[in-house]
Amino acid sequence: MLTHHPLLAPYQPSAGDPFDAVKAAHLLNRAGFGGTPQEIEHVRAIGPQAAVDELLDFPDLPAEEQNPDDVPDLSAIAGIPKTFRDLQLQLAGKTPDEQKTLRMAFNMANNDILMAAMQWWMNRMAHGPSPLQEKLALFWHGHFTTSAKDERMAALMWNQNELLRRHAAGNFGKMVHAISRDPAMLDYLNNTQNRKEHANENYARELMELFTLGIGHYSENDVKQGARAFTGWSHDGDQYIFRAPQHDYGVKSYLGHIGDFNGDDVVNIILQTPACAPFISTEIYRWFVADEVDPKLAEAMASILRDNNYELRPLLRTILSSRVFYASQTIGAQIKCPVQLVVGSARLLDVTLPPQRAVVATLTQMGQVPFMPPNVRGWMGGRTWINTGTIFARYNAGVWLTGGDSSGFLKGRLRAKDTKIVDSRPGGQDSVQFDPAQPAHPNGEQIVDDWLARLIQRPVDPAQRSILIDALKNRDDVRSIRNLVQLITAMPEYQLC
């Protein structure tokens, strides 16, 4: 079995290939949401290995256990039903008008919870204590997909987000066991409807196809037998429950194994299947490094994962410290996902994100709203982020987040779920307050170079640099510098990291 691959060898800085500010910024972009000049200098000074260790040094705990004071305001949850059965009980005996009022109150409270969780998470990505933990939580959210458009209990979406945070860099096997019991997942893939008389195959299929093995590594019979193993797995409110009378206790034949299997047995069999480790290693590699993965490289990563009993940190440390991670063709070659574009801009510009309804409106235009993946496959990512329908929204978001007026493009009609109009005009309630500091040295070329280093974080074409210098015309007033920054965020290079 392949255990080593030259591309996974640790990157060793040298005189000809130093660990400079460009590489330090690259690490902070891929393993987080970008770095400020001070953070980049810190990472450069301590070196690549120590920097990765520092990024991975976060507790395997949900946010509420890390800091009970740093959680979203879910006060709207008080008094609303935790399940639709509870909702029906509250509606029982009420007049049609009373039922309508109760449903409206429930829907408003549910939307408040969802918006609060979204805003909290995006602020934590932008300014929180553990950027790699949040980058991994975003990855797992797109991998173990659940959408608030289908899971209508927003509090369960928040609980799942905490589950992903707890297991973000922990043990993959334990995470699969946990997500198989997660109420939001059980709802989303209909396992609450999975009974021995009428087995529902949705979760059993996606568990193999999308979560652990990939297409071609299981049969339709495995789907049917796996569904039987998960019969009776359900939840009551926000708690997993096993409904024993609904479980099929018969003998199953699953992925070459025979026995009276339950859901946990199925997960354990999957983890022993040769295709599992390469599949999840490849998904992680694509998130952090590049879309194309050589099969030998995938198997080398799989060996690391298997040798460490599916613990994720050794694999993450290897990838983020590797030669391929710092290769010239890797740096600046990944299209920023919309969340990275918005969150990273807020981080690099040191601005506060506007109200979530405005952020949701912008992210909707770009095709990625947290807690709302488009389908069970999640976001496809890569080149699908940019097309004729999203590119102007991406450029417009850069203008908006640098304090500009985006209403000319938005036409005042972008709406979030609460249907309130987004007012992104300068000084409007959803505008972003961005006031660049007065430069210490009012030199046009230096101002341009400083902002390119802060936002693009790698060399740009000299002709583009000259255009920016000419546009600034050696002025150093706030308005001119703001316009310069908006021009930089509209550069194609700003869409990449």
KAQUIUR-V340059 format. One line per field, one symbol per residue. phi: phi as a letter, one per 30 degrees, with the letter a starting at -180 (. if undefined). A space follows every 50 residues. Layout:
BEGIN
phi = ???
END
This chain:
BEGIN
phi = .dcbbedcdddcebddbddcdddddeddddcabjbdeddddddeddjddd ddeddddbddbdedddaedcbddcddddidddbddddddddeicdedddd ddddddddddddddddddddddddddbddbddddddddddddcddbbddc ddcdddddddedddddcebdcdedddedddcdeddddeciddcdbddbdc cededdeddccbbjdjcacddddddddddcdidbabicbdbccedcddcd dbcbhicblddceddddddedddeddddddddddeddcbaddbdeddddd dddddddchiddeeddddddcddddcdedddiccdddeddddddddddch cdddeddddddddddcjaceibedaddiddihdddcaddcdddddddddd dcidccddddhicdbcddidddccdeiddcdcdbbdddddbdcedddddd ddddcdiadceeddddddddddhidbdedddedddddddcdedddcb
END
